[in-house]
């Protein structure tokens, strides 16, 4: 299912890392800018994502170019949300979490793969970020906690909640 | 396919769709400050593996680096050091450098400096050329020598430097201006000075503060 492109060699390879930055910086900036109100904040978010990205050299050789792109996208999205929440000092996520997890009354209406996928899409962004890194990129809970600057118990909670909700929807809809 | 595999497939599709949606947003012209920060960050990856050093050794090295910074450059605050117009904020692995005394300083590069003229056999390549930052590489194919020269608006400076590199930082004078210099693990020496208007700098291997004036004297105004 996963398509693999040639893994880049980052060992001491400044050019390869810079190419990664140049290739995806616009996407990453746009991602941050879609969340944050100012260009400078979005640039800071991208910079922070690369600082964290380079804190684990082993990861660079484990992931392909495409996987690094997804990983950076998730990181920038998480960082931008954190920055926004700090600025507004709000608990947006708690409210989002509650509304997303209380959709059991809609579950009966979801019959097809696309409907279930739409429900997953409606999960809070932070839960989706953790779910992508766990289920798609096969990262450990500790690695996710480090990457997204989260408490590991929070990561475990999100993974567990995502699994429970989706298993509930999946079981109710039967096999696909 | 089990539940986790189906979930992974859905999440992957959703991620691609969301990335595609973000890619439709308007283009952005990155600031010189950001370009500079990213360039230095990428170069630091070339030289260092941040987490490869055992924790105890790293803690010891950082303690020494911090003490050395405080003693050599003068401390005004526990994690914050000011020397002349150089502000250094120590934050673990990375020390963030900014400039002070910005009143009256240009907010864009109103004039361009260059190293060319005195360097024979070097090919000049402009790597970054924005309103607030110019980064030029000079390369001599015959000797395989590379010199990097930068000129930056002082208000735009936000430079991450490895704290370990700053352990034996030098302070000296270039052209009657306060200068700071440090050497990284791969042997490249960076010499930076505030000429009043801009932050100027040269990076080269096999250079020291004593030999840096051989190159700094080549800095001159380009035809603009």
Interface residues (C-beta under 8 A of the other chain):
Chain A: X1 X10 X12 X13 X14 X17 X18 X21 X25 X26 X27 X29 X30 X31 X33 X34 X39 X40 X42 X43 X46 X47 X50 X51 X54 X55 X56 X57 X69 X70 X73 X74 X113 X116 X117 X120 X121 X128 X131 X132 X135 X136 X162 X163 X166 X167 X170 X176
Chain B: X3 X4 X5 X6 X7 X8 X9 X10 X11 X12 X13 X14 X15 X17 X18 X19 X22 X23 X25 X26 X27 X28 X30 X31 X33 X34 X37 X38 X39 X41 X42 X43 X44 X45 X46 X49 X50 X51 X52 X94 X160
